[in-house]
Amino acid sequence: MTQTSSQPALTATRNTVLDLLKRGGPQSAADLADTLGLTPMAVRLHLYELAEEGLVEETAKPKGRGRPTKIWSLTSAAARIFPDAHQGLALEMIGSIREMFGEEGLARVIDRHSDTQLTAYKEALGPLADTAARVKRLAELRSAEGYMAAAAEDGEDWLLIENHCPICSAATACQRLCANELDVFQQALGPDTEVTREDHLLAGARRCVYRIRQRA
């Protein structure tokens, strides 16, 4: 995460709380406290401050006969804490290319970008023999690009989880970026895998999730 001069000053702990909510989704103060090694009350104080700034909000989750559990989640305003890399420049370039060369020209530019991306991923994943190693390496590469990515086992499958999209504005303006991304992952991970997108940030999910199955 980065900050600009227009953003409120955030302590390291508050930054970590926001990061945990971004990566892990809605959680209780007790869950956050366990992860941070703090008391629930200490975490609540940070959450209350973040709520005053409009960055988090709470909802009540019923639990049997007891008092409802307060669950904390990020608000849409928290998006400013997680950068959308070079969004102004990207949007301007997409608009200019579309105006000068039309949708077909823009598609060629996006496809060229995807080809370059695929070449880099194949070079990094090529030496790795098994699917697990390839998915983990791809998650590392995507994290380095700002996607806050992680690899997780799910039964016999693997999940590539991207908790942030640093090009969200550009992808919204040109959805071919997302369409090509699925194909890039499929080719980079190899013909012995099948890649499907299960959650999509642009479709309203809080993150993008890709399932990687080993082909029979």
C-alpha positions as CSV (number, residue, x, y, z in Angstrom):
1,M,0.0,0.0,0.0
2,T,1.1,3.5,-0.6
3,Q,-0.1,6.9,0.6
4,T,-0.4,10.3,-1.1
5,S,-0.3,13.6,0.6
6,S,-4.1,13.8,0.4
7,Q,-4.6,10.6,2.4
8,P,-4.8,10.5,6.2
9,A,-1.6,9.6,8.0
10,L,-1.9,5.9,8.8
11,T,0.0,4.1,11.6
12,A,1.8,0.8,10.7
13,T,-0.9,-1.1,12.7
14,R,-3.8,0.6,11.0
15,N,-2.1,0.0,7.6
16,T,-1.9,-3.7,8.6
17,V,-5.5,-3.8,9.6
18,L,-6.6,-2.4,6.2
19,D,-4.2,-4.9,4.5
20,L,-5.7,-7.8,6.4
21,L,-9.3,-6.8,5.5
22,K,-8.2,-6.4,1.9
23,R,-6.6,-9.8,1.7
24,G,-8.9,-11.7,4.0
25,G,-12.3,-10.0,3.6
26,P,-14.7,-9.0,6.4
27,Q,-13.5,-10.1,9.8
28,S,-14.2,-9.5,13.5
29,A,-12.0,-7.5,15.7
30,A,-11.2,-10.7,17.6
31,D,-10.0,-12.4,14.4
32,L,-7.8,-9.4,13.5
33,A,-6.5,-9.3,17.0
34,D,-5.4,-13.0,16.8
35,T,-3.5,-12.3,13.6
36,L,-1.9,-9.1,14.9
37,G,-1.1,-10.4,18.4
38,L,-3.0,-7.6,20.0
39,T,-6.1,-7.4,22.3
40,P,-9.5,-7.1,20.6
41,M,-10.0,-3.7,22.4
42,A,-6.7,-2.4,20.9
43,V,-7.8,-3.4,17.4
44,R,-11.3,-1.9,17.9
45,L,-9.7,1.5,18.7
46,H,-7.9,1.4,15.3
47,L,-11.2,0.2,13.6
48,Y,-13.2,3.1,15.2
49,E,-10.6,5.6,13.9
50,L,-10.7,4.1,10.5
51,A,-14.5,4.1,10.5
52,E,-14.5,7.8,11.4
53,E,-12.4,8.4,8.2
54,G,-14.9,6.3,6.2
55,L,-12.4,3.5,5.4
56,V,-14.1,0.6,7.2
57,E,-17.7,-0.2,8.3
58,E,-19.3,-2.7,10.6
59,T,-22.2,-5.0,10.2
60,A,-23.8,-7.3,12.8
61,K,-23.6,-11.1,12.2
62,P,-26.2,-13.1,14.3
63,K,-24.8,-16.1,16.3
64,G,-27.5,-18.1,18.0
65,R,-28.8,-16.7,21.3
66,G,-25.8,-14.6,22.0
67,R,-25.1,-11.0,21.0
68,P,-24.4,-10.6,17.3
69,T,-20.7,-10.5,16.3
70,K,-19.6,-7.2,14.7
71,I,-17.9,-7.9,11.4
72,W,-15.6,-5.2,9.9
73,S,-15.1,-4.7,6.2
74,L,-13.5,-2.1,3.9
75,T,-15.7,0.6,2.3
76,S,-15.5,1.8,-1.3
77,A,-13.6,4.9,0.0
78,A,-10.8,2.6,1.1
79,A,-9.9,2.1,-2.6
80,R,-7.8,5.2,-2.5
81,I,-5.4,3.5,0.0
82,F,-4.7,0.7,-2.5
83,P,-3.2,2.3,-5.6
84,D,-4.6,1.9,-9.1
85,A,-1.3,2.1,-10.9
86,H,-0.9,5.0,-13.3
87,Q,-4.7,5.1,-13.8
88,G,-4.8,8.6,-15.2
89,L,-2.2,7.9,-17.8
90,A,-3.6,4.5,-18.7
91,L,-7.1,5.9,-19.2
92,E,-5.8,8.7,-21.3
93,M,-3.8,6.3,-23.5
94,I,-6.8,4.0,-23.9
95,G,-9.0,6.9,-25.0
96,S,-6.4,8.2,-27.4
97,I,-5.8,4.9,-29.0
98,R,-9.5,4.2,-29.4
99,E,-10.0,7.7,-30.9
100,M,-7.1,7.4,-33.3
101,F,-7.3,3.8,-34.4
102,G,-10.7,2.5,-33.3
103,E,-11.7,-0.6,-31.4
104,E,-9.7,-2.8,-33.7
105,G,-6.5,-0.8,-33.2
106,L,-7.0,-0.8,-29.4
107,A,-7.5,-4.6,-29.5
108,R,-4.2,-5.0,-31.3
109,V,-2.4,-2.9,-28.7
110,I,-3.9,-4.9,-25.8
111,D,-3.1,-8.2,-27.5
112,R,0.5,-7.1,-28.0
113,H,0.7,-6.3,-24.3
114,S,-0.8,-9.8,-23.5
115,D,1.9,-11.4,-25.7
116,T,4.7,-9.6,-23.9
117,Q,3.2,-10.6,-20.5
118,L,2.8,-14.2,-21.6
119,T,6.5,-14.4,-22.8
120,A,7.7,-13.1,-19.4
121,Y,5.5,-15.6,-17.5
122,K,6.5,-18.5,-19.6
123,E,10.2,-17.7,-19.0
124,A,9.6,-17.6,-15.3
125,L,7.3,-20.7,-15.1
126,G,9.0,-22.8,-17.8
127,P,11.6,-24.5,-15.6
128,L,9.1,-25.5,-13.0
129,A,7.9,-29.1,-13.3
130,D,4.7,-29.3,-11.3
131,T,1.5,-27.3,-11.2
132,A,1.8,-26.3,-7.6
133,A,5.2,-24.7,-8.2
134,R,4.0,-22.9,-11.3
135,V,0.9,-21.5,-9.5
136,K,3.0,-20.3,-6.6
137,R,5.5,-18.6,-8.9
138,L,2.7,-17.0,-10.9
139,A,1.3,-15.6,-7.6
140,E,4.7,-14.1,-6.8
141,L,4.9,-12.5,-10.2
142,R,1.5,-11.0,-9.9
143,S,2.1,-9.7,-6.4
144,A,5.2,-8.0,-7.7
145,E,2.9,-6.3,-10.2
146,G,0.6,-5.0,-7.4
147,Y,-2.2,-7.6,-7.5
148,M,-1.7,-8.8,-3.8
149,A,-1.8,-12.3,-5.1
150,A,-1.7,-15.6,-3.3
151,A,-1.8,-19.3,-4.2
152,A,-3.9,-21.7,-2.1
153,E,-4.8,-25.4,-2.3
154,D,-8.5,-26.3,-2.6
155,G,-8.9,-30.0,-2.6
156,E,-7.1,-31.3,-5.6
157,D,-7.1,-27.9,-7.3
158,W,-5.2,-24.7,-6.8
159,L,-6.5,-21.2,-6.5
160,L,-4.8,-18.1,-7.7
161,I,-6.3,-15.3,-5.6
162,E,-5.8,-11.6,-6.5
163,N,-6.9,-9.3,-3.7
164,H,-6.3,-6.1,-5.6
165,C,-6.3,-4.9,-9.2
166,P,-3.8,-2.1,-9.8
167,I,-5.2,-1.5,-13.3
168,C,-8.9,-1.6,-12.3
169,S,-9.7,1.7,-14.0
170,A,-8.0,0.7,-17.2
171,A,-9.7,-2.8,-17.1
172,T,-13.1,-1.1,-16.7
173,A,-12.5,1.1,-19.7
174,C,-11.1,-1.8,-21.8
175,Q,-12.4,-5.2,-20.6
176,R,-10.3,-6.9,-23.2
177,L,-7.5,-6.6,-20.6
178,C,-9.4,-9.0,-18.4
179,A,-10.5,-11.3,-21.2
180,N,-6.9,-11.7,-22.4
181,E,-5.7,-12.3,-18.8
182,L,-7.5,-15.6,-18.5
183,D,-5.9,-16.9,-21.7
184,V,-2.5,-15.7,-20.6
185,F,-2.8,-17.6,-17.4
186,Q,-3.9,-20.7,-19.2
187,Q,-1.0,-20.7,-21.7
188,A,1.6,-19.7,-19.0
189,L,0.5,-22.6,-16.7
190,G,0.6,-25.1,-19.5
191,P,-1.6,-27.5,-21.4
192,D,-1.8,-29.9,-18.4
193,T,-4.0,-27.5,-16.5
194,E,-7.4,-26.0,-16.9
195,V,-7.9,-22.4,-15.7
196,T,-11.3,-20.9,-14.9
197,R,-12.2,-17.5,-13.3
198,E,-14.6,-18.0,-10.4
199,D,-14.7,-14.5,-8.9
200,H,-14.2,-11.3,-10.8
201,L,-13.7,-7.9,-9.3
202,L,-15.3,-6.1,-12.2
203,A,-18.4,-8.3,-11.8
204,G,-18.8,-7.0,-8.2
205,A,-16.7,-9.5,-6.3
206,R,-14.2,-8.2,-3.8
207,R,-11.3,-10.0,-5.5
208,C,-10.5,-12.1,-8.5
209,V,-10.1,-15.9,-8.0
210,Y,-8.9,-18.4,-10.6
211,R,-9.2,-22.1,-10.2
212,I,-6.5,-24.3,-11.7
213,R,-7.3,-27.9,-12.3
214,Q,-4.9,-30.6,-13.4
215,R,-6.2,-32.2,-16.6
216,A,-6.7,-35.9,-16.6
